[in-house]
Amino acid sequence: MIMFSFHEGTLPFDCPAAGKPCETYYKQFGDLKCGKTPLIVLHGGPGGIHDAMIALADLQEQHGVPVVFYDQIGNGKSTHLREKRGDTTFWTADLFKAELRNLIKKLDLESSGYDILGCSWGGMLAGDFATDQPKGLRRLILSNANARFTEWRRSEIACIGALPQHLADAMFDADARTDFSNPLYREAKLAFFKKHFYRYGDFPAEFQTTMAAFGDDDTVNFTMQGPHSVTTGPLLQWDIVPRLHLIQAPTLIVNGEYDVADQGCNQPFFDNIPKVRWITMREASHLPFLELREEYIKLVAQFLGY
């Protein structure tokens, strides 16, 4: 884990539907008023935490870029709402966009401007947010994301199907039965992660901490993606392709050669966003900021103008 100095705190988030006061936890590296555009980092999931993305703090150390991480509501050190498990009318992209708008306003970033980098679900959220043409958004990075969730599901199925037959069968059978107790299923899930999420040996601490968070409180992920390895939840209805042309910010698309967020997931971004570049990182998969950290940080810094 990175040990640079940082400031952390919580921001009140007015969410009447939650039925109780809510707070968003954030961690800030650098001075937001230093003259360089702050970067807001959106973690994956839904249901993950910011820890997996902490490598982006390298931008502060190397280039003096202020970087803001936060745990989305329901996750990590932000307010948990376990009583909302299964409430599909509550856990929506609109909820998380409202939280992001609140964070930007509470940190007073609208007037000075900000960049956004979102990974996986965070990239989906970032793209969705950008279609609203928010005030102050300078540049956008969509990392390992997708523009419509049915494409992610298609790729999930293909990636599982490409595993050794006995492992693929174990995963599909577990989904069909909603029974994940078979040790072969756990072996298959590990093989899937080692091929399509992190390909460089033992999982780093940042990734392990994030995966543990899913187990600690599955409220958000269970409700939005469903209980299965292959998504069956309401996220399947999520699709921003018809609105991508509304994104005004210059945009960088990043995915990995072995990423679940494959070419089909990202092509709509490239075809529809007016000002866009696309880089597929060789020998990387879904977590290139952990697999090829220096290379990833360099390309992000270059896109942001550093």
HELIX and SHEET records of a PDB file:
HELIX    1   1 PRO A   16  ALA A   18  5                                   3    
HELIX    2   2 HIS A   50  ALA A   57  5                                   8    
HELIX    3   3 ASP A   58  HIS A   63  1                                   6    
HELIX    4   4 ARG A   82  LYS A   84  5                                   3    
HELIX    5   5 ALA A   93  LYS A  106  1                                  14    
HELIX    6   6 TRP A  121  ALA A  130  1                                  10    
HELIX    7   7 PHE A  149  GLY A  161  1                                  13    
HELIX    8   8 GLN A  165  ARG A  177  1                                  13    
HELIX    9   9 PRO A  183  HIS A  196  1                                  14    
HELIX   10  10 ALA A  205  ASP A  216  1                                  12    
HELIX   11  11 THR A  219  GLN A  225  1                                   7    
HELIX   12  12 PRO A  234  GLN A  237  5                                   4    
HELIX   13  13 VAL A  241  LEU A  246  5                                   6    
HELIX   14  14 GLN A  263  ASN A  272  1                                  10    
HELIX   15  15 PRO A  288  GLU A  291  1                                   4    
HELIX   16  16 ARG A  293  LEU A  304  1                                  12    
SHEET    1   A 8 HIS A   7  PHE A  13  0                                        
SHEET    2   A 8 CYS A  22  PHE A  29 -1                                        
SHEET    3   A 8 VAL A  67  ASP A  71 -1                                        
SHEET    4   A 8 LEU A  39  LEU A  42  1                                        
SHEET    5   A 8 TYR A 114  CYS A 119  1                                        
SHEET    6   A 8 LEU A 137  SER A 143  1                                        
SHEET    7   A 8 THR A 251  GLY A 256  1                                        
SHEET    8   A 8 VAL A 276  MET A 281  1                                        
END                                                                             
